[in-house]
Amino acid sequence: MSTDTIAPIKTKPQAKPKWLRVKLPTGKKYTELRNLVDKYDLHTICTSGSCPNMGECWSEGTATFMILGNVCTRSCGFCGVKTGRPDTVEWDEPEKVARSIKLMKIKHAVVTSVDRDDLKDMGSIIWAETVKAIRRMNPETTLETLIPDFQGNERNLDRIIEVMPEVVSHNMETVKRLTREVRIQAKYERSLEVLRYLKDQGINRTKSGIMLGLGEQEEEVIQTLHDLRNVGVDVVTIGQYLQPSKKHLPVKQFITPDQFKKYEAIGLDLGFRHVESSALVRSSYKAQKHIN
């Protein structure tokens, strides 16, 4: 009897298809902003997240800023942000973000944050103060706030509503069946209720986003679009999930351009004002046009 051991068969990860290839950002406007970011050590999620659309967005005067640190209290299976005990709140952060936007001459700013479940207000006070500081220093700049769920706490949501950003966004990220796996500490229905509350309380433009390629079925994506429209969401973004590291959830499928176009058509038929649907779409893609 042979004593040879049989090596396990290793399966290679799927190769990225050609439609996921990204051109390096170029152009005078991009170069100017890149130099400013490097010179003044400005913190944008565009650079830290290596966004594939950075050159395009920056050329159009749009950038995304992350507040409340870079350590999250949640451990979502898709997200590259570090999980752990966050740093203490920097109360001068609103002014720093506002100055960054002024230096970069940003026309439309997107502000997002980590989850801060460790704080009594879950970070909502800093959120509101950031919007106020941006308004004071950059009165011509329009704003989108891409907020966490604040555990559905209405008082915390009210702080966002009171400062009235042009767009308030909260991402579903995935379909209902996969929410527990993809967004471990989040709840599908709670996110829908957050979006419903924002609209009911007078936010003019609400927005959400989902990633594809995590194992969802077509009918589940369509149901999610129905659910979002039923709570009054105006804008939806649909993009391809890409695995940040080997520790994160694997890509189950690369969605074809034709399938993205199909979802775009379905979304527009449902009545969304804007549907951004393609492989490289991220939450803030073409964000400046979503205020209209």
C-alpha positions as CSV (number, residue, x, y, z in Angstrom):
1,M,0.0,0.0,0.0
2,S,1.4,3.4,-1.0
3,T,2.4,5.8,1.8
4,D,2.4,8.7,-0.6
5,T,0.2,11.6,0.6
6,I,-2.2,13.2,-1.7
7,A,-1.9,17.0,-1.9
8,P,-5.2,18.9,-1.5
9,I,-6.4,20.5,-4.7
10,K,-6.2,24.2,-4.4
11,T,-8.8,26.3,-6.2
12,K,-7.6,29.6,-7.6
13,P,-9.6,32.7,-7.0
14,Q,-11.5,34.0,-10.0
15,A,-9.5,36.2,-12.3
16,K,-10.9,39.8,-12.6
17,P,-12.6,40.2,-15.9
18,K,-11.5,42.9,-18.4
19,W,-14.4,45.3,-17.5
20,L,-12.9,45.7,-14.0
21,R,-9.6,47.2,-15.3
22,V,-9.1,50.7,-14.2
23,K,-7.2,53.5,-15.9
24,L,-4.8,55.4,-13.8
25,P,-6.2,58.8,-12.9
26,T,-4.8,61.7,-14.9
27,G,-5.5,65.3,-15.7
28,K,-4.5,68.8,-14.4
29,K,-7.3,69.0,-11.8
30,Y,-6.5,65.5,-10.4
31,T,-2.8,66.4,-10.2
32,E,-3.5,69.6,-8.4
33,L,-5.7,68.0,-5.8
34,R,-3.3,65.1,-5.3
35,N,-0.5,67.5,-4.6
36,L,-2.7,69.4,-2.1
37,V,-3.8,66.1,-0.3
38,D,-0.1,65.1,0.0
39,K,1.2,68.5,1.1
40,Y,-1.4,69.1,3.8
41,D,-2.0,65.5,4.8
42,L,-5.7,65.7,4.0
43,H,-7.7,62.6,4.7
44,T,-10.1,61.5,2.0
45,I,-11.7,58.1,1.6
46,C,-10.9,58.5,-2.1
47,T,-7.2,58.0,-1.4
48,S,-7.3,55.7,1.6
49,G,-9.9,53.4,-0.1
50,S,-8.1,53.5,-3.4
51,C,-11.3,54.3,-5.2
52,P,-11.3,53.4,-8.9
53,N,-13.2,56.6,-9.7
54,M,-11.0,59.0,-7.9
55,G,-9.6,60.8,-11.0
56,E,-13.1,61.2,-12.5
57,C,-14.7,62.5,-9.3
58,W,-11.9,64.9,-8.4
59,S,-11.9,66.3,-11.9
60,E,-15.6,67.1,-11.4
61,G,-14.9,68.7,-8.0
62,T,-16.2,65.9,-5.8
63,A,-14.4,64.2,-2.9
64,T,-15.4,61.9,0.0
65,F,-14.2,62.5,3.6
66,M,-14.4,60.0,6.5
67,I,-14.9,61.3,10.0
68,L,-14.8,59.9,13.6
69,G,-11.5,58.0,13.1
70,N,-10.5,55.0,11.1
71,V,-11.4,52.2,13.6
72,C,-15.0,50.8,13.4
73,T,-16.9,49.2,16.2
74,R,-18.5,46.8,13.7
75,S,-16.9,43.9,11.9
76,C,-18.6,43.7,8.5
77,G,-17.4,40.9,6.3
78,F,-16.9,43.1,3.2
79,C,-15.2,46.2,4.7
80,G,-11.5,46.9,4.8
81,V,-11.8,49.4,7.7
82,K,-10.1,48.1,10.9
83,T,-12.3,46.9,13.7
84,G,-11.6,47.5,17.3
85,R,-11.7,50.1,20.1
86,P,-11.8,53.5,18.4
87,D,-9.8,56.5,19.4
88,T,-11.3,59.3,21.4
89,V,-13.4,61.9,19.5
90,E,-11.5,64.8,18.0
91,W,-13.8,67.8,18.6
92,D,-11.8,69.9,16.2
93,E,-12.4,67.4,13.4
94,P,-15.3,69.4,11.9
95,E,-13.1,72.4,11.3
96,K,-10.3,70.2,9.8
97,V,-12.7,68.7,7.3
98,A,-14.2,72.1,6.4
99,R,-10.6,73.5,5.8
100,S,-9.7,70.5,3.7
101,I,-12.8,71.1,1.5
102,K,-11.9,74.8,1.2
103,L,-8.2,74.0,0.3
104,M,-9.3,71.5,-2.4
105,K,-12.1,73.8,-3.7
106,I,-14.6,71.0,-3.6
107,K,-17.9,71.8,-5.2
108,H,-19.8,68.7,-3.8
109,A,-18.5,66.9,-0.7
110,V,-19.5,63.5,0.5
111,V,-19.0,62.8,4.2
112,T,-19.0,59.3,5.7
113,S,-17.9,57.7,8.9
114,V,-17.1,54.5,10.7
115,D,-19.8,53.1,13.1
116,R,-19.3,54.5,16.7
117,D,-21.5,52.2,18.8
118,D,-19.2,53.0,21.7
119,L,-20.5,56.5,22.0
120,K,-23.8,57.5,23.7
121,D,-24.7,59.7,20.7
122,M,-23.1,57.2,18.2
123,G,-21.1,60.1,16.7
124,S,-24.2,62.1,15.6
125,I,-23.1,65.3,17.4
126,I,-19.8,65.3,15.5
127,W,-21.7,64.5,12.3
128,A,-24.0,67.6,12.8
129,E,-21.1,69.9,13.8
130,T,-19.1,68.8,10.6
131,V,-22.0,69.7,8.4
132,K,-22.3,73.1,10.1
133,A,-18.6,73.8,9.8
134,I,-18.5,72.9,6.1
135,R,-21.5,75.2,5.6
136,R,-19.8,78.1,7.4
137,M,-16.5,77.8,5.6
138,N,-17.8,76.6,2.2
139,P,-21.2,78.2,1.7
140,E,-21.3,77.2,-2.0
141,T,-20.4,73.6,-1.5
142,T,-23.3,71.0,-1.6
143,L,-23.3,68.0,0.7
144,E,-24.1,64.3,0.9
145,T,-23.9,62.6,4.2
146,L,-23.4,58.8,4.0
147,I,-24.4,57.9,7.5
148,P,-24.4,54.7,9.6
149,D,-27.7,53.4,11.0
150,F,-27.1,54.9,14.5
151,Q,-28.9,51.7,15.7
152,G,-32.1,53.3,14.4
153,N,-32.1,55.9,17.2
154,E,-34.4,58.7,16.1
155,R,-32.7,61.4,18.2
156,N,-29.4,60.7,16.5
157,L,-31.0,60.7,13.1
158,D,-32.8,64.0,14.0
159,R,-29.4,65.7,14.4
160,I,-28.6,64.9,10.7
161,I,-32.1,66.0,9.6
162,E,-31.8,69.3,11.5
163,V,-28.7,70.4,9.4
164,M,-30.4,69.4,6.2
165,P,-27.7,68.1,3.8
166,E,-28.8,68.1,0.2
167,V,-28.5,64.3,0.1
168,V,-28.6,61.8,3.0
169,S,-27.5,58.3,2.2
170,H,-27.5,55.0,4.1
171,N,-26.3,51.8,2.4
172,M,-28.1,48.5,2.5
173,E,-24.9,46.9,1.1
174,T,-26.6,43.6,0.2
175,V,-29.9,41.6,0.0
176,K,-31.9,40.6,3.0
177,R,-30.8,36.9,3.1
178,L,-27.1,37.8,3.2
179,T,-27.3,40.7,5.6
180,R,-26.4,38.7,8.7
181,E,-23.3,37.3,7.0
182,V,-22.2,40.5,5.3
183,R,-23.2,43.2,7.9
184,I,-22.9,41.2,11.1
185,Q,-24.2,43.8,13.5
186,A,-26.7,45.4,11.1
187,K,-30.3,44.6,10.3
188,Y,-32.0,44.8,6.9
189,E,-35.3,46.0,8.2
190,R,-33.7,48.6,10.5
191,S,-31.8,50.1,7.6
192,L,-35.0,50.3,5.6
193,E,-36.7,52.1,8.6
194,V,-33.8,54.6,8.8
195,L,-34.3,55.5,5.2
196,R,-38.1,55.7,5.6
197,Y,-37.7,58.0,8.7
198,L,-35.3,60.3,6.8
199,K,-37.8,60.7,4.0
200,D,-40.8,61.1,6.3
201,Q,-39.0,63.8,8.2
202,G,-38.4,65.9,5.1
203,I,-35.1,65.0,3.7
204,N,-35.4,66.0,0.0
205,R,-33.1,63.4,-1.5
206,T,-32.4,60.0,0.1
207,K,-30.0,57.4,-1.3
208,S,-28.7,53.9,-0.8
209,G,-26.3,51.4,-2.3
210,I,-25.8,47.7,-2.7
211,M,-22.8,45.5,-3.8
212,L,-23.2,42.5,-6.0
213,G,-21.1,39.3,-6.3
214,L,-21.6,38.0,-2.7
215,G,-23.9,35.2,-3.7
216,E,-27.2,37.0,-4.1
217,Q,-29.8,35.9,-6.7
218,E,-31.3,38.2,-9.3
219,E,-34.8,38.1,-7.8
220,E,-33.3,39.1,-4.4
221,V,-31.6,42.2,-5.9
222,I,-34.9,43.1,-7.6
223,Q,-36.7,42.7,-4.3
224,T,-34.2,44.9,-2.6
225,L,-34.8,47.6,-5.2
226,H,-38.5,47.3,-4.6
227,D,-38.0,47.6,-0.8
228,L,-35.8,50.7,-1.2
229,R,-38.3,52.4,-3.5
230,N,-41.2,51.5,-1.1
231,V,-39.5,53.6,1.6
232,G,-39.1,56.6,-0.7
233,V,-35.4,56.2,-1.7
234,D,-34.6,58.5,-4.6
235,V,-31.1,57.3,-5.7
236,V,-29.6,53.9,-5.7
237,T,-26.0,52.8,-6.5
238,I,-25.2,49.2,-7.6
239,G,-21.6,48.0,-7.9
240,Q,-19.4,45.0,-7.9
241,Y,-18.0,43.7,-4.5
242,L,-14.2,43.3,-4.5
243,Q,-12.5,41.4,-1.7
244,P,-10.3,43.8,0.3
245,S,-8.1,41.0,1.7
246,K,-8.0,37.2,2.2
247,K,-9.7,37.7,5.6
248,H,-12.8,39.1,4.0
249,L,-15.7,37.5,2.3
250,P,-14.8,36.0,-1.1
251,V,-16.2,37.2,-4.4
252,K,-18.7,34.6,-5.5
253,Q,-19.4,36.0,-8.9
254,F,-18.4,38.8,-11.2
255,I,-21.5,40.5,-12.5
256,T,-21.5,41.2,-16.3
257,P,-22.0,44.7,-17.7
258,D,-25.3,43.5,-19.3
259,Q,-26.6,42.4,-15.9
260,F,-25.8,45.8,-14.4
261,K,-27.6,47.5,-17.3
262,K,-30.6,45.3,-16.6
263,Y,-30.7,46.3,-13.0
264,E,-30.4,50.0,-14.0
265,A,-33.4,49.6,-16.3
266,I,-35.4,47.9,-13.6
267,G,-34.5,50.7,-11.1
268,L,-35.5,53.4,-13.5
269,D,-38.8,51.7,-14.2
270,L,-39.5,51.5,-10.4
271,G,-39.2,55.3,-10.3
272,F,-35.7,56.0,-8.8
273,R,-34.5,59.5,-9.9
274,H,-31.0,58.2,-10.5
275,V,-29.6,54.7,-10.8
276,E,-25.8,54.2,-11.0
277,S,-25.2,50.6,-12.0
278,S,-21.9,49.2,-13.2
279,A,-19.0,47.2,-11.9
280,L,-16.9,50.1,-10.7
281,V,-19.7,52.1,-9.2
282,R,-19.2,53.1,-5.6
283,S,-21.5,55.0,-3.2
284,S,-20.2,58.4,-4.1
285,Y,-19.9,57.8,-7.9
286,K,-21.4,60.8,-9.8
287,A,-22.7,62.1,-6.4
288,Q,-22.8,65.7,-7.5
289,K,-25.7,65.0,-9.9
290,H,-27.8,63.3,-7.2
291,I,-28.8,66.6,-5.7
292,N,-31.1,67.2,-8.7
